[in-house]
Structure formats: C-alpha cells, structure tokens
Amino acid sequence: MGAPRLAFTVMHAAFDPSRVELARRLEEKLRESLGTGDVLHVERDTVRRGVWNVASACWRWGIAQAGHGITHVVLLNDDAVPCAGFVEAVRAALAVRPRHPVCFYANHETARLAYERGDAWWTSDDGLVGVTCALPVELARDFLEWEHASLVERPPPGLSDDGRLNVWAMAHQRRIWHARGLVDHAIPDESLIGNQGHEGRTSLTPLPASEEEARAIDWTQGLEEPLHVLVYGISPIHLLREIKPEVRSRMGLEQVVDRLWGEAAPRAREFYGRMRP
C-alpha cells in the first residue's frame, strides 16, 4: 500500500472551560502540518454526552472518510500534546505497521526499556491505548460493529472508550502495537474521568524535540522482535463481565478464561458472576 492517508479526530470536552484552549491549540498544531489528503475533525461535546458517545462519533467520522482515500483513523484526546513533526512521524510509523492497532502514548516501563535499547516499538495484549491511538479503517469498522453487537450494555459511566477497544483486542487475541511516545498530557494532574492519580499520566519516553529528530526515528527497530509484556494480563474478568455470553461461546472465550485461570476458574467464575449487574 502507499503512504497512509490520515483522518485525525479529537475528542473535545467542550463543556469544560479549561479544555477549550487546549483543544484550540491542538487543532491549530494539527492543521498546520496536515499532509495532502489528510483530514481533521474536532468532535465537540458541549453537554457531557459521555466518553464513549464522543469516542464512537469520532471513529464513525473517520470511517466515513474512507471513500475519500483515508486509510487510518487517529483518535486524540483534547489534552494531548503532540511532538514536533507529529503528523509525519505518525504516517511513518503506520507505514511500517499498517494493519494493526497502534498507540502513540508511552506510559509503561516497557516503553522506557524499548527506548533505552534503541527500539521504536513494543507490544501488549491489553491496555495503554489512551491519549492517542490509530486504527486502519477496516479495523475501526470491525471494532465498532463488534462492540455494538458483543458488549454487555451498562448504564453510565459504563466501560471507557479505551477499555472497549482493549476488550475487543483481547477477545480477538490481537496485540496492540505501541510506538515510541509521540504525545504527552498537557495537564497530567487533571482528569475528567478520575484518572488524575494514575501513575501513567506522563510519557516515559522523551518526545522528539524537533521535526528533524522525529523524521530520524527508525521505525523498523523493534518491529520484528518487539519487547512484550502482559500489561494487566489478558483479563478473564473483562472477558467474563463485558462480553455477552452467546458471543463468548461463539468465539471460544470460555476456554480462554479457563486456560488463564486454571484450577481457580470455577471459584473465580462464581465470584465474578455474582458481581455482574
């Protein structure tokens, strides 16, 4: 395939005055560096519609751009701070990893280890999707269709947007690829969903300080044998609690749960079964 053509879409909590200027600066920085054929959309939430409602609207907008030649949807939080040369660095990364979920925020120790040994990539089976992530259009479409048909409906606040993406990836036993960090949090001590105390609120790898440094990243390093950890483990709890029973059965996820929990499976099933709403 040719060079990726990118649909950037920003989840903007416009109901919060402190986010308005952040979103304006982010939009301005992205627009000034879009490539030919790239597009940008800011999904403004003025009434607190809920994180998943906003995120899914962003994914749908990006998917709809496929008819204009867009190959990938890149979803950003409105408090993301992209590095210098961000757009072309994302394009270069996706050119060598074009058919997989990719996260551009580095908030796990494995990211630091990969960076220190000169690698641009590591992988995980679960988690760490937030701040900025990308999906090829066909995977974004599959994700939304699967989420709608397969996850247990829950009242607000429900499962987060990145949590839903993680469950989709876990259920399909699909690894998430993590690129060297290209974004950071503008306000790491603040969170609208209660994550302000989380230890992963700042990037653990330095962002490229210039466009030249961003262009110099060798995206082939770590591509063949990436560092890998189970960040939280493939979570049997999520596979049991979030996915409809008939879907678990059809996908063979009950066997995955049994394999992961081993001898503890019967007791764990009983315990977490009681926790279901």
Secondary structure as a PSIPRED ss2 file (coil, helix, strand):
# PSIPRED VFORMAT (PSIPRED V4.0)

   1 M C   1.000  0.000  0.000
   2 G C   1.000  0.000  0.000
   3 A C   1.000  0.000  0.000
   4 P C   1.000  0.000  0.000
   5 R C   1.000  0.000  0.000
   6 L E   0.000  0.000  1.000
   7 A E   0.000  0.000  1.000
   8 F E   0.000  0.000  1.000
   9 T E   0.000  0.000  1.000
  10 V E   0.000  0.000  1.000
  11 M E   0.000  0.000  1.000
  12 H E   0.000  0.000  1.000
  13 A C   1.000  0.000  0.000
  14 A C   1.000  0.000  0.000
  15 F C   1.000  0.000  0.000
  16 D C   1.000  0.000  0.000
  17 P H   0.000  1.000  0.000
  18 S H   0.000  1.000  0.000
  19 R H   0.000  1.000  0.000
  20 V H   0.000  1.000  0.000
  21 E H   0.000  1.000  0.000
  22 L H   0.000  1.000  0.000
  23 A H   0.000  1.000  0.000
  24 R H   0.000  1.000  0.000
  25 R H   0.000  1.000  0.000
  26 L H   0.000  1.000  0.000
  27 E H   0.000  1.000  0.000
  28 E H   0.000  1.000  0.000
  29 K H   0.000  1.000  0.000
  30 L H   0.000  1.000  0.000
  31 R H   0.000  1.000  0.000
  32 E C   1.000  0.000  0.000
  33 S C   1.000  0.000  0.000
  34 L C   1.000  0.000  0.000
  35 G C   1.000  0.000  0.000
  36 T C   1.000  0.000  0.000
  37 G C   1.000  0.000  0.000
  38 D C   1.000  0.000  0.000
  39 V E   0.000  0.000  1.000
  40 L E   0.000  0.000  1.000
  41 H E   0.000  0.000  1.000
  42 V E   0.000  0.000  1.000
  43 E E   0.000  0.000  1.000
  44 R E   0.000  0.000  1.000
  45 D C   1.000  0.000  0.000
  46 T C   1.000  0.000  0.000
  47 V C   1.000  0.000  0.000
  48 R C   1.000  0.000  0.000
  49 R C   1.000  0.000  0.000
  50 G C   1.000  0.000  0.000
  51 V H   0.000  1.000  0.000
  52 W H   0.000  1.000  0.000
  53 N H   0.000  1.000  0.000
  54 V H   0.000  1.000  0.000
  55 A H   0.000  1.000  0.000
  56 S H   0.000  1.000  0.000
  57 A H   0.000  1.000  0.000
  58 C H   0.000  1.000  0.000
  59 W H   0.000  1.000  0.000
  60 R H   0.000  1.000  0.000
  61 W H   0.000  1.000  0.000
  62 G H   0.000  1.000  0.000
  63 I H   0.000  1.000  0.000
  64 A H   0.000  1.000  0.000
  65 Q H   0.000  1.000  0.000
  66 A H   0.000  1.000  0.000
  67 G H   0.000  1.000  0.000
  68 H H   0.000  1.000  0.000
  69 G C   1.000  0.000  0.000
  70 I C   1.000  0.000  0.000
  71 T C   1.000  0.000  0.000
  72 H E   0.000  0.000  1.000
  73 V E   0.000  0.000  1.000
  74 V E   0.000  0.000  1.000
  75 L E   0.000  0.000  1.000
  76 L E   0.000  0.000  1.000
  77 N E   0.000  0.000  1.000
  78 D C   1.000  0.000  0.000
  79 D C   1.000  0.000  0.000
  80 A E   0.000  0.000  1.000
  81 V E   0.000  0.000  1.000
  82 P E   0.000  0.000  1.000
  83 C C   1.000  0.000  0.000
  84 A C   1.000  0.000  0.000
  85 G C   1.000  0.000  0.000
  86 F H   0.000  1.000  0.000
  87 V H   0.000  1.000  0.000
  88 E H   0.000  1.000  0.000
  89 A H   0.000  1.000  0.000
  90 V H   0.000  1.000  0.000
  91 R H   0.000  1.000  0.000
  92 A H   0.000  1.000  0.000
  93 A H   0.000  1.000  0.000
  94 L H   0.000  1.000  0.000
  95 A H   0.000  1.000  0.000
  96 V H   0.000  1.000  0.000
  97 R C   1.000  0.000  0.000
  98 P C   1.000  0.000  0.000
  99 R C   1.000  0.000  0.000
 100 H C   1.000  0.000  0.000
 101 P C   1.000  0.000  0.000
 102 V E   0.000  0.000  1.000
 103 C E   0.000  0.000  1.000
 104 F C   1.000  0.000  0.000
 105 Y C   1.000  0.000  0.000
 106 A C   1.000  0.000  0.000
 107 N C   1.000  0.000  0.000
 108 H C   1.000  0.000  0.000
 109 E H   0.000  1.000  0.000
 110 T H   0.000  1.000  0.000
 111 A H   0.000  1.000  0.000
 112 R H   0.000  1.000  0.000
 113 L H   0.000  1.000  0.000
 114 A H   0.000  1.000  0.000
 115 Y H   0.000  1.000  0.000
 116 E H   0.000  1.000  0.000
 117 R C   1.000  0.000  0.000
 118 G C   1.000  0.000  0.000
 119 D C   1.000  0.000  0.000
 120 A C   1.000  0.000  0.000
 121 W E   0.000  0.000  1.000
 122 W E   0.000  0.000  1.000
 123 T E   0.000  0.000  1.000
 124 S E   0.000  0.000  1.000
 125 D C   1.000  0.000  0.000
 126 D C   1.000  0.000  0.000
 127 G C   1.000  0.000  0.000
 128 L C   1.000  0.000  0.000
 129 V C   1.000  0.000  0.000
 130 G C   1.000  0.000  0.000
 131 V C   1.000  0.000  0.000
 132 T E   0.000  0.000  1.000
 133 C E   0.000  0.000  1.000
 134 A E   0.000  0.000  1.000
 135 L E   0.000  0.000  1.000
 136 P E   0.000  0.000  1.000
 137 V H   0.000  1.000  0.000
 138 E H   0.000  1.000  0.000
 139 L H   0.000  1.000  0.000
 140 A H   0.000  1.000  0.000
 141 R H   0.000  1.000  0.000
 142 D H   0.000  1.000  0.000
 143 F H   0.000  1.000  0.000
 144 L H   0.000  1.000  0.000
 145 E H   0.000  1.000  0.000
 146 W H   0.000  1.000  0.000
 147 E H   0.000  1.000  0.000
 148 H H   0.000  1.000  0.000
 149 A H   0.000  1.000  0.000
 150 S H   0.000  1.000  0.000
 151 L E   0.000  0.000  1.000
 152 V C   1.000  0.000  0.000
 153 E C   1.000  0.000  0.000
 154 R C   1.000  0.000  0.000
 155 P C   1.000  0.000  0.000
 156 P C   1.000  0.000  0.000
 157 P C   1.000  0.000  0.000
 158 G C   1.000  0.000  0.000
 159 L C   1.000  0.000  0.000
 160 S C   1.000  0.000  0.000
 161 D H   0.000  1.000  0.000
 162 D H   0.000  1.000  0.000
 163 G H   0.000  1.000  0.000
 164 R H   0.000  1.000  0.000
 165 L H   0.000  1.000  0.000
 166 N H   0.000  1.000  0.000
 167 V H   0.000  1.000  0.000
 168 W H   0.000  1.000  0.000
 169 A H   0.000  1.000  0.000
 170 M H   0.000  1.000  0.000
 171 A H   0.000  1.000  0.000
 172 H C   1.000  0.000  0.000
 173 Q C   1.000  0.000  0.000
 174 R C   1.000  0.000  0.000
 175 R C   1.000  0.000  0.000
 176 I E   0.000  0.000  1.000
 177 W E   0.000  0.000  1.000
 178 H E   0.000  0.000  1.000
 179 A E   0.000  0.000  1.000
 180 R C   1.000  0.000  0.000
 181 G C   1.000  0.000  0.000
 182 L C   1.000  0.000  0.000
 183 V E   0.000  0.000  1.000
 184 D E   0.000  0.000  1.000
 185 H E   0.000  0.000  1.000
 186 A C   1.000  0.000  0.000
 187 I C   1.000  0.000  0.000
 188 P C   1.000  0.000  0.000
 189 D C   1.000  0.000  0.000
 190 E C   1.000  0.000  0.000
 191 S C   1.000  0.000  0.000
 192 L C   1.000  0.000  0.000
 193 I C   1.000  0.000  0.000
 194 G C   1.000  0.000  0.000
 195 N C   1.000  0.000  0.000
 196 Q C   1.000  0.000  0.000
 197 G C   1.000  0.000  0.000
 198 H C   1.000  0.000  0.000
 199 E C   1.000  0.000  0.000
 200 G C   1.000  0.000  0.000
 201 R C   1.000  0.000  0.000
 202 T C   1.000  0.000  0.000
 203 S C   1.000  0.000  0.000
 204 L C   1.000  0.000  0.000
 205 T C   1.000  0.000  0.000
 206 P C   1.000  0.000  0.000
 207 L C   1.000  0.000  0.000
 208 P C   1.000  0.000  0.000
 209 A C   1.000  0.000  0.000
 210 S C   1.000  0.000  0.000
 211 E H   0.000  1.000  0.000
 212 E H   0.000  1.000  0.000
 213 E H   0.000  1.000  0.000
 214 A H   0.000  1.000  0.000
 215 R H   0.000  1.000  0.000
 216 A C   1.000  0.000  0.000
 217 I C   1.000  0.000  0.000
 218 D C   1.000  0.000  0.000
 219 W C   1.000  0.000  0.000
 220 T C   1.000  0.000  0.000
 221 Q C   1.000  0.000  0.000
 222 G C   1.000  0.000  0.000
 223 L C   1.000  0.000  0.000
 224 E C   1.000  0.000  0.000
 225 E C   1.000  0.000  0.000
 226 P C   1.000  0.000  0.000
 227 L E   0.000  0.000  1.000
 228 H E   0.000  0.000  1.000
 229 V E   0.000  0.000  1.000
 230 L C   1.000  0.000  0.000
 231 V C   1.000  0.000  0.000
 232 Y C   1.000  0.000  0.000
 233 G C   1.000  0.000  0.000
 234 I C   1.000  0.000  0.000
 235 S C   1.000  0.000  0.000
 236 P H   0.000  1.000  0.000
 237 I H   0.000  1.000  0.000
 238 H H   0.000  1.000  0.000
 239 L H   0.000  1.000  0.000
 240 L H   0.000  1.000  0.000
 241 R H   0.000  1.000  0.000
 242 E C   1.000  0.000  0.000
 243 I E   0.000  0.000  1.000
 244 K C   1.000  0.000  0.000
 245 P H   0.000  1.000  0.000
 246 E H   0.000  1.000  0.000
 247 V H   0.000  1.000  0.000
 248 R H   0.000  1.000  0.000
 249 S H   0.000  1.000  0.000
 250 R H   0.000  1.000  0.000
 251 M H   0.000  1.000  0.000
 252 G C   1.000  0.000  0.000
 253 L H   0.000  1.000  0.000
 254 E H   0.000  1.000  0.000
 255 Q H   0.000  1.000  0.000
 256 V H   0.000  1.000  0.000
 257 V H   0.000  1.000  0.000
 258 D H   0.000  1.000  0.000
 259 R H   0.000  1.000  0.000
 260 L H   0.000  1.000  0.000
 261 W H   0.000  1.000  0.000
 262 G H   0.000  1.000  0.000
 263 E H   0.000  1.000  0.000
 264 A H   0.000  1.000  0.000
 265 A H   0.000  1.000  0.000
 266 P H   0.000  1.000  0.000
 267 R H   0.000  1.000  0.000
 268 A H   0.000  1.000  0.000
 269 R H   0.000  1.000  0.000
 270 E H   0.000  1.000  0.000
 271 F H   0.000  1.000  0.000
 272 Y H   0.000  1.000  0.000
 273 G H   0.000  1.000  0.000
 274 R H   0.000  1.000  0.000
 275 M H   0.000  1.000  0.000
 276 R C   1.000  0.000  0.000
 277 P C   1.000  0.000  0.000
